[in-house]
Amino acid sequence: MPYEAKTKPTPVSPQAFIDSVDHPGRREDAQALLALLTEATGEPPVMWGPSIIGFGKYSYRYDSGCSGEWFLVGFSPRKANLVLYMAAYDDGRDAFLARLGKHKTGKGCIYLNRLADVDTGVIAEMAKWSMKTLKERHPD
């Protein structure tokens, strides 16, 4: 049986989701990221699953036969931190992260405590790079 991703686009309004975020500081940062990434990507925001706001999408297929769609850039205002989802290719990502400011990373995620701790201009640059990189690596 082929693998099917659980996280898919939903009809939920990204703005309604942000409005429902309990913590006022996290909600304010999410609103700022929504505006920043909408402008930087040129794509409308779409809810992916119950808690990720994504911009654009691409199709992927692995050698294992698994395939699906995923957003090009995304973020989620989690309780513990803001999570950015950007391309995880070290050939460009490390240079952005060196200029970003206070953050932690996972394989494909960047964790921020608050937007005030980072350079939002670097987030915008990285979003554009991420979209370009993923589109080049996964042409439709």
Residue pairs with C-beta under 8 A, 6 or more apart in sequence:
2 65
2 66
2 67
3 66
3 68
4 68
5 68
5 69
5 70
6 49
7 48
7 49
7 52
7 70
8 48
8 49
8 69
9 46
9 47
9 48
9 54
9 57
10 46
10 47
10 48
10 49
10 50
11 47
12 47
12 50
13 47
14 34
14 45
14 46
14 47
14 53
15 34
17 47
17 51
17 53
18 27
18 30
18 31
18 34
18 53
18 77
19 27
21 27
21 30
21 77
23 79
25 114
26 77
26 79
26 82
27 77
29 77
29 82
29 112
29 114
29 115
30 53
30 75
30 77
30 82
32 115
32 120
33 53
33 75
33 77
33 82
33 84
33 115
33 123
34 45
34 53
36 120
36 123
36 124
36 127
37 45
37 53
37 55
37 73
37 75
37 123
37 124
37 127
38 44
38 45
38 55
39 124
40 73
40 123
40 124
40 125
40 127
40 128
41 55
41 56
41 72
41 73
41 127
41 128
41 131
43 55
43 56
43 72
43 73
43 131
44 55
45 53
45 54
45 55
46 53
46 54
46 55
46 57
46 71
47 53
47 54
48 54
48 71
48 74
51 76
51 77
51 78
52 71
52 74
52 75
52 76
52 85
53 74
53 75
53 76
54 70
54 71
54 72
54 73
54 74
54 85
55 71
55 72
55 73
55 74
55 127
55 131
56 71
56 72
56 73
56 131
57 69
57 70
57 71
57 72
58 69
58 70
58 72
58 134
58 135
58 138
58 140
59 67
59 68
59 69
59 138
59 140
60 67
60 68
60 69
60 70
60 138
61 67
71 85
72 130
72 131
72 134
72 135
73 84
73 85
73 86
73 127
73 130
73 131
74 84
74 85
75 82
75 83
75 84
75 85
76 82
76 83
76 85
80 111
81 104
81 111
81 112
81 113
82 111
82 112
82 113
82 114
82 115
83 109
83 110
83 111
83 112
84 109
84 110
84 111
84 112
84 123
85 108
85 109
86 93
86 108
86 110
86 126
86 127
86 130
87 93
87 108
87 129
87 130
87 133
87 134
88 107
88 108
89 133
89 137
92 129
92 133
93 126
96 122
96 125
96 126
96 129
97 103
97 105
97 110
99 119
99 122
100 110
100 118
100 119
100 122
100 123
100 126
101 117
101 118
101 119
101 122
102 112
102 113
102 117
102 118
103 110
103 111
103 112
103 117
103 118
104 110
104 111
105 111
112 118
